Amino acid sequence: MMIRQEEKRDYHDIYAVVKAAFESADHSDGNEQDLVNALRQSDAYIPELSLVAEIDGRITGHIMFTKVQIGESVQLALAPLSVLPEYQRQGIGSALIREGHKRAERLGYGYSIVLGSEAYYPKAGYVPAKNYGILFPFDVPDENFMACKLDKNAPDVSGVVQYPEEFGVE
């Protein structure tokens, strides 16, 4: 498996991967693939943090981290993470998260937040965001809104997250 930064030539395959990954997801609005396209056109997009996993030349997974505002600080949101159904539970998602975290820390980001599965993301170092004083803009279960400190020396952040408008979160 190779993990690399996405390229324009990958966009069609990424769209298909994200769509397939979320078709059977428990919590999905069915528009995750369109969110990826919209985020690429936004100021929140960080090309270096939109990664693909490739196996034998086939894109099997994708992860995107984009900028969010937390208080006075610009940090990251992990969304979405997608792996083709036939490749799930093989460590591709975890590998994408680890590589994304490494690259994000090198770029100077201290935290990543995610709204996701309380059974999955804690394995990647995510804890309830409220532990850091990071709050979601409206009520969601604490166990599903999580944060990961990417740089142990990062200064504390706290406040309500302001997502890019493309997320549709106000």
N, C-alpha and C positions, 0 to 999 in steps of 0.2 A: 504494500500500500504506500502510495505517495501522497503527501499533503502539500498543497501549493496554493498560492494566491489565485483567485479566479481571474479569468481573462474574458474579454468580450465574446470570444468564440464559444465560451462555455455557457452563456446565458440561456440558450434554449434548453440545454441538458439540465441545468440547474433548476429551471422552471419545472421541468418534468419530475425531477427528484423531489423537490419540495411538495409538489402536488400529490405525488404518489405516497410520500411519507405521511402526509396529514389526512389522507382519505379515510383512514381507519382510526385516527387518533381520537381519544376520549374527549379532549378539550380542543376543538378546532372550529374556526369560523369558515373554513374552506377557502379563505383568501390569502393564506400565508405566502403562496407563490407570487401573488400580486403585490403583497407588502414588500417582498424582496426587490421587485422591480421599482416600486415607488421609492424605497429607501436609497437605491442607487442614484436616484435623481435628486436627492436631498442634500442639504448641508451636513447632515449627520453621518453620511457615508464615509467610511474609511476603507479605501481599496485594499490596504495591507491586511485588513482584518475581515475580509470576506474570502473564506478559504474553501477549497474542495478537497475531498478524498478521492483518489483515483486508484482503481485496481484493474490491471491489464488494459489500461487506456480508457476505461469506462468510469465516468463520474458516478460514485456510489453514495457520496455524502456531501453536505454543504453546511457551513456555519457562517453566521454574520454577526459581527459586533458593531454597533453604531453608537454615536455620541448621545448622551443624555445629560441634563443638568440636574445636579443634586445640591441644593443650597447654592453656594457660590462656585461650586466645583463642576468641571466637565469630566464625566466618567463614562462608563460603557454599559450598554444593554446587550445581552446575548439574546438574539431573536432573529430568525428562528434557527434551530438546529434540526437538520433533516438527514435521514439515511433511508435509502431504498428499502422497502419492507423485506425483501429477500436477503438483505445484508445486515439487518438489525440483530442486536444481541451478539455481535462479533467484535465489539470494542472500537468500531469506527467513530461513533459519536464521542466516546471518551477521548480518543486520540485527537479528534478535531478540537475539543474543548482544551485539552492540555496545550496543543500547539497554539491555539488562539490566545490562551492566557500568557504563554511565553512571549509571543509577539507583542501583545498589548503592554506587558510590563516593559519590554524594551522600548516601546514608543512613549513610555512615561505615564501610563494610566495606572491608577492605584486600586480601582474597584470595578467589578462587573456585577450587574444585577440581572436577575432572570425571573420571569413569572412562569413557573413550570411545575413539573412533577416532584413532589416531596420524596418520592421513592428513588428518583434518578439523580437529581442534581447535588444532593449532599455528598455523593460519592466523589464528586469533582471539587469538593471544598466549599460548597455553598451552604450557608446557614440562614436562618430567618433574618431578613434585612433589618428588622426592628432591633436586632442585637447591635447594630451599628448606628441606630437612630435614623435609618433610611426608611421613608414612608411612601406607600403607593398613593396615587392621587384620589382613590376611592377605596371602599372596603373590599378587600380580598382576604382569604384565609392567610394568616401569618406563615403557615407551613408551605405555602405556594409562592410567596414573594420572598426571594432570597438574594443574598449578596455574597460575593467572594472577594476577599482582600487579596489582590494580586501581588502587591509589593508590601512586605512586612513593615517597611519603613514609611509607607504612605501616611500622610497626615489624616487624622479623623475627618470624616465627612458626615453630614447629617442634613436632614430636611426632606421635603416632599419632592419626589422625582418629577421632572418636567420632560416628558417624552416628546420626540419630534412629532409634528402634526400627522405624519403618515401613519402612525400607530393608531390614531383615532381615540387616544386616551386624553381626557381633559380633566 
